[in-house]
Amino acid sequence: KLKGKCQCGEPYEYTIEFRNRYRKDVNIPGNYTILGRGEKEDIIIRELSLTGLQFETSKPHYISKDDALEVTFKLDNHWRSEIRKLVKVIWIKDLIIGVHFMETKSYDNELRSYL
């Protein structure tokens, strides 16, 4: 954490975040299935990178941190490449969920060229 001071003289703290990979803002429909429970819901992918993604659900969900999900979506590229990834839930904030890909070898070429 870093400390700063407002023009009015009030002190505050802030954090600078550095990412290992580029994240692309997107608006791609898809769905997830909670592994082991079979619950399936539609989602909108909001951010995408080579190592993970962020999605938004349209209604309350039963996803927990560290859950394993299968996420499926089609890229909005010329080929409409279908991506199917096993992911681990890293964080949850209401209807928005951040996940990391459990493996990053499959689809790397499609994602790399898309990003």
C-alpha positions as CSV (number, residue, x, y, z in Angstrom):
1,K,0.0,0.0,0.0
2,L,1.1,3.5,-0.8
3,K,0.1,6.7,0.9
4,G,-0.9,9.9,-0.7
5,K,-2.4,13.2,0.2
6,C,-5.4,14.9,-1.3
7,Q,-5.3,18.5,-2.5
8,C,-7.4,19.3,0.6
9,G,-4.6,17.8,2.8
10,E,-6.5,14.6,3.8
11,P,-4.2,11.5,3.7
12,Y,-5.3,8.3,1.9
13,E,-3.9,4.9,1.0
14,Y,-3.9,3.3,-2.5
15,T,-2.6,0.2,-4.2
16,I,-1.1,-0.2,-7.6
17,E,-1.8,-3.5,-9.3
18,F,0.4,-5.1,-11.9
19,R,-0.9,-7.8,-14.2
20,N,1.1,-10.6,-15.6
21,R,-1.1,-10.9,-18.7
22,Y,-3.2,-8.4,-20.8
23,R,-6.9,-8.5,-20.0
24,K,-9.4,-7.6,-22.8
25,D,-12.7,-6.0,-22.0
26,V,-15.4,-8.1,-23.8
27,N,-19.1,-8.7,-23.8
28,I,-19.5,-12.4,-24.7
29,P,-22.4,-14.6,-23.8
30,G,-21.6,-18.1,-22.4
31,N,-22.5,-20.4,-19.6
32,Y,-21.0,-22.2,-16.6
33,T,-21.5,-25.6,-14.9
34,I,-20.5,-26.2,-11.3
35,L,-18.6,-29.4,-11.4
36,G,-19.9,-32.1,-9.1
37,R,-23.3,-30.3,-8.8
38,G,-24.3,-30.0,-12.4
39,E,-25.8,-26.5,-11.9
40,K,-25.7,-24.6,-15.2
41,E,-26.4,-20.9,-15.8
42,D,-26.0,-18.3,-18.5
43,I,-23.3,-15.7,-18.0
44,I,-21.7,-12.7,-19.8
45,I,-17.9,-12.8,-20.0
46,R,-16.7,-9.2,-19.1
47,E,-12.9,-9.6,-19.2
48,L,-10.7,-12.2,-20.8
49,S,-6.9,-13.1,-20.6
50,L,-4.7,-16.1,-21.4
51,T,-4.9,-17.2,-17.8
52,G,-8.4,-16.4,-16.7
53,L,-11.6,-14.4,-17.1
54,Q,-14.2,-12.4,-15.3
55,F,-17.9,-13.1,-15.8
56,E,-21.2,-11.8,-14.6
57,T,-24.3,-13.8,-13.7
58,S,-27.8,-12.5,-14.4
59,K,-29.2,-13.7,-11.1
60,P,-28.0,-14.8,-7.6
61,H,-25.8,-17.9,-7.8
62,Y,-24.5,-20.7,-5.5
63,I,-20.9,-20.4,-6.5
64,S,-18.2,-20.3,-3.8
65,K,-14.6,-19.4,-3.7
66,D,-12.4,-22.4,-4.9
67,D,-15.3,-24.0,-6.7
68,A,-14.4,-25.8,-10.0
69,L,-16.5,-24.8,-13.0
70,E,-16.6,-25.5,-16.6
71,V,-17.1,-22.3,-18.6
72,T,-18.1,-22.4,-22.3
73,F,-18.4,-19.5,-24.7
74,K,-17.8,-18.6,-28.4
75,L,-15.4,-15.8,-29.2
76,D,-16.8,-13.0,-31.3
77,N,-14.1,-13.5,-34.0
78,H,-14.6,-14.5,-37.6
79,W,-14.5,-18.3,-36.8
80,R,-16.7,-18.0,-33.7
81,S,-14.2,-20.2,-31.9
82,E,-15.8,-22.2,-29.1
83,I,-13.8,-22.1,-25.9
84,R,-14.5,-24.7,-23.1
85,K,-12.3,-24.2,-20.0
86,L,-12.1,-25.8,-16.6
87,V,-11.6,-22.9,-14.1
88,K,-11.1,-22.3,-10.4
89,V,-13.1,-19.5,-8.7
90,I,-10.6,-16.9,-7.2
91,W,-13.0,-14.2,-6.0
92,I,-16.6,-13.3,-5.9
93,K,-18.3,-9.8,-5.6
94,D,-22.0,-10.2,-5.8
95,L,-22.8,-11.2,-9.4
96,I,-19.3,-10.8,-10.7
97,I,-16.8,-13.7,-10.5
98,G,-13.1,-13.9,-11.2
99,V,-11.6,-17.3,-12.3
100,H,-8.2,-18.7,-13.3
101,F,-7.9,-21.4,-16.0
102,M,-6.9,-24.7,-14.5
103,E,-4.9,-25.5,-17.6
104,T,-3.7,-23.0,-20.2
105,K,-2.4,-25.1,-23.1
106,S,-5.7,-25.8,-24.9
107,Y,-7.0,-22.9,-27.0
108,D,-3.9,-20.8,-26.3
109,N,-3.6,-20.2,-30.0
110,E,-7.2,-19.1,-30.4
111,L,-7.1,-16.9,-27.3
112,R,-3.7,-15.5,-28.1
113,S,-4.8,-14.4,-31.6
114,Y,-8.1,-13.0,-30.2
115,L,-6.4,-11.0,-27.5
